[in-house]
Amino acid sequence: MKKRIIGATLLTVVFALLISNVVGVLMFRSREMDAARSTLQELLELMDAQSAITEPEALMEQFHAAAPDKRLTIIDTDGTVLADTGADASTLEDHNDRPEVAQAEATGWGEAVRRSDTLGTSMLYVAKRFADGMIGRAAMPLSSINSLAMTSVWGALIASAAALLLAFLLSRRTANRVVAPLSSVGTALQGVLDGKKAPGLEGPQADDELRPILRYIDKLMDQLEGYIQSITAERDKVSLILDCMDEGLILLDEDGKVLAINRAARTLFGFPEGEQEDGALLLTRSRRLRKAIHDCQEKHSSIMLDVDALTEDARSLRLFVSPVSGRQYEGQPVGTSILVSDVTELKKAEGIRSEFTANVSHELKTPLTSIKGFTDMLSSGMVTSPADQKRFITMIGVEVDRLIDLINDILKLSELESVAIDQTEERSAVLDAAHDTASLLEPSAKAAGVTLAVEGESVTVGVPMSRLKELLFNLMGNGIKYSENGGTVTTRVRVEDGKAVISVEDHGIGIPEEDQSRVFERFYRVEKGRARKNGGTGLGLAIVKHITQLYGGTVGLESQVGKGSTFTVILPIPKN
Ligand code: ADP
């Protein structure tokens, strides 16, 4: 702007100087010409006054002595040159054709500017018809007038240079004055952009005309600062939300290059924090993802797909790839958005559920197949003896009981699984529950030749009585099932570290080490044949584990093959 102000001023000054100089020089020259013309005319008038009484040659001599720098010529009426100070008259041709001479003959006076062939220079000629009819002509070279004009041109040029310098200095000063407040506006605006408070703009150096504008800009900047602050706050809020999301969010441009990626997406895809990601790298890793992005853009419809993350923990990711149109991110058009969620647990749960369904079907099928076999035999009439018929019917009854046990256990398990933690108010005495359960199991213990013992201190836990008995029933029942004839199953109750510790010990077949971590899984049996023969459903320990977890406890196992097993349940003791 400064340059433009100075440039425009200087240009104006240059034009003004040029015009005034040219006009000045032309006027100067024309004035000089007028003066020269008058001099020549005066000379001729004087000569005219003398011409009648003096010979042409003598007349010339006389006037040439008085004006040596002028060329004087006397021409006869027929054009013959009678005398000339510039050349020998006899050598000169007829002068009637000279315009000034012709004009003087016709009107009395004549004038011409022309190059003299005789003297070889530009001359101003003035001619006069004398009273005696002869033509007197006086001439002077233009070079003297031109050199005078040149002198005036130099003078004008020097004055112009001085005027230009002055104009430059003045315009620079003015430009500085005009631009200074604008520069301070610029500095202040930059300050606002850098997040600093805008300084007041109205300085003493500001011109009166600029003051209201500066005041207005000052106000605008205050507003702008407010806007910037609110936009920054908004942006921080959005990025906070994006960064706190458990779901990953990725924005791609129309070529599939990553424009933005939030913290969760980085973690899920295994991008190190802060690393400048190469968008293409992320997407070229999965061919299916690349295809989904392409299809999504092509068909303008959302696509859902599951991929395995290439991270060490191989998590399962569910991606929702959606087309985005007419939106920009930091000035670049967005083509696709990808919402990423971690479905590892969901997939695991789905796997467990389908495995459980398969197991349940299998477990149901076995007794049903047996029942079908027995009923077919009976209905075919092949079993005729009443003793055999009774035996078959008893076996059907056993399988039906097994089915009922199985269905009951499945129902219990699904009921236990439907809640994560039970904050019950109910309190139960562990020793009472153990004694009651032992009485309940007494007939089967007797049948197996196993002795049941319950001992320890009385302690109350925050578990409903029915669930506590269920837990003990499974543990003590297993003790009986997997003990040899003559064995003992001992249930002990004690308080340790402020917690109720219930252990059920047997001296039975024991559990191999490699199976110990798996016996709490649903339908997991160490020896399938024996477990089934004992009437086990394979769900007892899963139920135990779920009950202890539901009431904030833990269950552990110590066992040695051939020596026996001890299951230990630790439950918190409620304060009231
Ligand atoms: P089941 O109804 O088959 O007993 P559980 O879930 O109660 O099912 O037990 C799972 C498996 O753990 C059993 O099939 C058995 O192989 C083993 N098991 C459980 N308790 C004992 C124990 N006290 N001694 C030896 N093995 C046991």
Boltz pocket constraint, residues with backbone or C-beta under 6 A from the ligand:
constraints:
  - pocket:
      binder: B
      contacts: [[A, 474], [A, 475], [A, 478], [A, 479], [A, 481], [A, 482], [A, 506], [A, 508], [A, 509], [A, 510], [A, 511], [A, 519], [A, 521], [A, 524], [A, 525], [A, 526], [A, 527], [A, 531], [A, 532], [A, 535], [A, 536], [A, 537], [A, 538], [A, 539], [A, 540], [A, 541], [A, 542], [A, 565]]
      max_distance: 6.0
